[in-house]
């Protein structure tokens, strides 16, 4: 379906938990209150809502958290979603810690793409950013994802803490056929007080090291990243700049939080409570119409920094990564 601004909405991001096995300083530092288990949507409820969303034109689903792999049975959910005929793509966003042991089951269940959070290549800095030791072996993990046939991307949040590594992280595109992406920090939760950088700084660094860096076209015009290539890379580098280069005009996504809130835009505190409707016995037709109306009224643009939203006081693990 399309929203009121004639954008085709075909992408649903589904958070399945607010819990995580890391405590990243910009997302959910120690002390963030967690939801009660009974408040979280059951997998059967998620599948029902995705099935209804698919009837409205949703063709891509991304599973997020928190960290989705800390919830038992994530592969079972992917398998159920894979059985919905209209769903063409199932993707996962993860911090990668549990991915090596779960990768075979996820791929067998129907996973097609993975985004891996990678904020540093240095074990000591990993502990400082995430509050945890035992940084994944990124090279081995990324190669395993590629070899498993997954469309593989990494996500690096631009932080003061990892600024000196931006070039080294980008160099992963020299060695692997992946998309290495850098993301401007959004003012959500602790992210509103963390020092960060912007996409133009990264681009200047890239061109200083690889003089032939140039924009490349992608098949997906709704993708939030601007992609760049080099003759020295076998992959590509993407810059996601929600703060300095808004991509709202081409936004094709809505979010379902782990407690059943349908959020048409990340930046606003407003949402539609689908869980209450589900658990009060609402029919598929009622749910479909409520979802249709919520999607149709998706805001034209985000409002970060405007003072118009209470979403900035929420943590990303609650909204869905």
C-alpha positions in Angstrom: 0.0 0.0 0.0 1.0 3.6 -0.2 0.9 6.3 2.5 -0.6 9.8 2.3 2.6 11.0 0.5 2.4 8.2 -2.1 5.4 6.3 -0.7 5.1 2.6 -1.2 5.3 0.9 2.2 6.6 -2.7 1.8 9.1 -3.1 4.6 8.3 -4.1 8.2 10.9 -4.2 10.9 9.9 -6.5 13.7 11.4 -6.3 17.2 11.1 -9.6 19.1 12.7 -8.6 22.4 14.1 -5.6 24.3 16.8 -7.7 25.8 20.4 -7.8 24.7 23.6 -9.6 25.7 25.6 -6.3 25.3 25.2 -2.9 27.0 26.3 -0.6 24.2 26.8 2.9 25.7 24.6 4.6 23.0 21.8 2.1 23.0 21.1 0.4 26.4 23.7 1.1 29.0 23.4 -0.7 32.4 20.3 0.2 34.3 17.9 0.4 31.4 14.5 -1.1 32.7 13.4 -4.2 30.9 9.9 -5.3 29.9 8.0 -8.1 31.5 7.9 -11.4 29.5 4.1 -11.4 29.4 4.1 -8.0 27.6 6.2 -9.3 24.7 4.3 -10.6 21.6 4.3 -14.3 21.2 5.7 -15.7 18.0 2.2 -16.8 16.9 1.0 -13.2 17.4 3.9 -11.8 15.4 3.2 -14.2 12.6 -0.5 -13.3 12.5 0.4 -9.6 12.3 3.0 -10.1 9.6 0.5 -12.2 7.6 -2.0 -9.3 7.8 0.7 -6.8 6.9 1.6 -8.9 3.9 -1.9 -8.6 2.7 -1.4 -4.8 2.7 1.7 -5.1 0.6 4.6 -5.8 3.0 7.1 -8.0 1.2 10.2 -7.6 3.4 10.6 -8.4 7.1 13.6 -7.6 9.2 13.9 -9.3 12.7 15.5 -7.0 15.3 15.8 -6.6 19.0 17.3 -5.7 21.4 19.4 -8.6 20.3 17.0 -11.0 18.6 19.1 -14.0 19.0 18.9 -13.9 22.8 15.2 -14.9 22.4 14.9 -18.7 22.1 13.5 -20.0 18.9 14.3 -17.1 16.5 14.9 -19.6 13.7 11.4 -21.1 14.3 9.9 -17.6 13.9 11.9 -17.1 10.6 10.6 -20.5 9.4 7.0 -19.5 10.1 7.5 -16.1 8.3 9.1 -17.9 5.4 5.9 -19.8 4.9 3.9 -16.6 4.2 3.8 -16.5 0.4 3.9 -12.7 0.0 7.0 -12.3 2.1 9.9 -12.2 -0.4 12.8 -11.3 1.9 13.6 -12.1 5.6 16.5 -10.3 7.1 18.1 -10.1 10.6 19.9 -7.4 12.5 22.2 -8.7 15.2 25.3 -7.9 17.2 26.9 -11.1 16.0 27.8 -12.6 19.4 25.5 -15.6 19.1 25.4 -15.8 15.3 28.2 -18.3 14.7 26.5 -21.1 16.5 23.0 -20.3 15.2 23.9 -19.4 11.6 23.2 -22.9 10.1 19.7 -23.1 11.6 18.8 -19.5 10.6 19.8 -20.1 7.0 18.0 -23.4 6.9 14.9 -21.6 8.2 14.9 -19.2 5.4 17.1 -16.2 6.4 18.3 -14.3 3.4 20.2 -11.3 4.7 22.0 -10.2 7.8 23.1 -6.8 9.2 25.8 -7.1 11.8 26.6 -4.3 14.3 30.4 -3.7 14.2 31.5 -0.6 16.0 35.1 -1.5 16.5 37.8 -4.0 15.4 39.7 -3.6 18.7 38.9 -6.0 21.6 39.6 -3.4 24.3 37.4 -0.8 22.6 34.7 -3.4 22.1 34.6 -3.9 25.9 34.5 -0.1 26.4 31.6 0.4 24.0 29.6 -2.7 24.8 30.4 -3.4 28.4 31.3 -7.0 27.5 34.5 -9.0 26.6 34.9 -11.6 23.9 34.6 -9.6 20.7 33.5 -11.8 17.8 36.1 -12.8 15.2 34.6 -10.5 12.6 36.6 -11.8 9.6 35.6 -15.4 10.3 32.0 -14.4 11.0 31.5 -12.3 7.9 33.1 -14.9 5.7 30.8 -17.5 7.1 27.8 -15.3 6.3 28.9 -14.7 2.8 29.6 -18.4 2.2 26.2 -19.3 3.6 24.7 -17.2 0.8 23.5 -14.3 2.9 23.4 -10.7 1.7 25.8 -9.3 4.3 26.1 -5.8 5.7 27.9 -4.3 8.7 26.6 -1.3 10.7 29.1 1.0 12.4 27.6 3.8 14.5 29.8 6.9 14.2 31.1 7.5 17.7 33.9 9.6 19.2 35.2 6.3 20.6 35.7 4.6 17.2 36.6 7.6 15.1 40.2 6.5 14.6 39.0 3.2 13.2 36.6 4.4 10.5 39.2 3.8 7.7 40.2 0.4 9.0 36.5 -0.7 9.2 35.9 0.6 5.7 38.8 -1.5 4.5 36.7 -4.6 5.1 35.2 -3.8 1.7 38.6 -4.5 0.2 38.6 -8.1 1.4 35.0 -9.2 1.4 31.9 -8.8 -0.9 29.9 -7.1 1.7 28.4 -3.6 2.4 30.2 -1.8 5.1 27.9 0.9 6.4 28.4 3.9 8.7 25.4 5.4 10.5 25.0 8.8 12.1 24.0 8.5 15.7 20.3 9.5 16.2 19.2 11.3 19.4 17.5 8.4 21.0 18.1 7.6 24.7 21.8 7.8 25.5 22.4 8.5 21.8 21.3 12.1 22.5 24.3 12.7 24.7 27.0 10.6 23.0 29.6 12.5 20.9 29.5 11.3 17.3 30.5 12.1 13.7 28.7 12.6 10.4 28.7 10.9 7.0 30.7 13.7 5.3 33.6 13.2 7.6 33.7 9.5 6.7 33.5 10.3 3.0 36.5 12.7 3.3 38.5 9.9 5.0 37.6 7.4 2.4 38.7 9.6 -0.5 42.0 10.4 1.3 42.8 6.7 1.4 41.1 5.6 -1.8 41.2 8.4 -4.3 38.8 6.8 -6.8 35.9 6.5 -4.3 32.7 7.2 -6.3 28.9 6.8 -5.9 27.4 3.6 -7.1 23.8 2.9 -8.0 21.7 0.4 -6.1 18.6 -1.5 -7.3 16.7 -0.4 -4.2 15.9 3.3 -4.5 14.4 3.3 -1.0 17.6 2.1 0.7 18.6 4.7 3.4 22.3 4.4 2.5 24.2 6.2 -0.2 26.7 3.7 -1.5 30.3 4.1 -2.8 32.7 1.9 -4.6 36.4 1.8 -5.5 38.4 -0.3 -7.9 40.3 -1.6 -4.9 37.2 -2.9 -3.2 35.2 -6.1 -3.9 32.5 -4.8 -1.6 31.0 -1.3 -1.1 30.7 1.3 1.6 27.4 2.8 2.6 26.7 6.1 4.5 23.4 6.4 6.4 22.9 10.0 7.3 19.4 10.5 8.9 20.6 13.7 10.6 22.5 15.5 7.9 20.9 14.0 4.7 17.3 13.0 5.5 16.1 10.1 3.4 12.5 10.4 4.5 11.2 11.1 1.0 12.0 7.5 0.0 11.2 5.8 3.3 9.4 2.5 2.8 9.3 1.1 6.3 7.3 0.8 9.5 8.1 -0.8 12.8 6.4 -3.3 15.0 7.9 -3.2 18.5 8.2 -6.2 20.8 5.1 -5.2 22.7 3.0 -4.8 19.6 3.2 -1.1 18.9 3.1 -0.3 15.2 5.3 2.8 14.7 5.1 4.5 11.3 8.1 6.6 12.1 11.1 6.0 14.4 11.3 9.5 15.6 7.8 10.0 16.9 6.5 8.7 20.2 3.1 8.0 18.6 2.1 4.4 17.8 -0.9 2.1 17.3 -1.4 -0.5 20.0 -1.9 -3.8 18.1 -1.3 -6.0 21.1 -4.4 -4.8 22.9 -6.5 -5.5 19.8 -4.9 -8.9 19.4 -5.5 -10.0 22.9 -9.1 -8.6 23.1 -10.2 -10.8 20.2 -10.1 -8.4 17.2 -10.6 -10.0 13.9 -8.1 -10.0 11.0 -10.3 -7.5 9.2 -10.2 -5.1 12.1 -6.5 -5.4 12.6 -6.0 -4.9 8.8 -7.9 -1.7 8.8 -6.2 -0.3 11.9 -2.8 -1.1 10.3 -3.9 0.4 7.0 -4.8 3.7 8.7 -1.6 3.8 10.8 0.5 3.2 7.7 -1.4 5.7 5.6 -0.8 8.5 8.2 2.9 7.9 8.3 4.6 11.3 8.9 6.2 13.0 5.9 9.6 13.4 7.7 11.3 12.7 11.0 11.4 15.3 13.7 14.7 14.6 15.5 16.0 17.7 17.2 12.7 19.6 16.9 11.4 19.1 20.4 8.2 17.7 19.0 8.6 14.1 20.1 9.0 12.1 23.2 10.7 9.3 21.3 14.1 10.8 22.0 13.6 9.7 25.6 13.2 6.1 24.6 16.1 3.6 24.2 16.6 1.9 20.9 16.2 -1.6 22.4 12.6 -0.6 23.3 11.8 0.7 19.8 13.6 -2.0 17.8 17.1 -1.7 16.3 
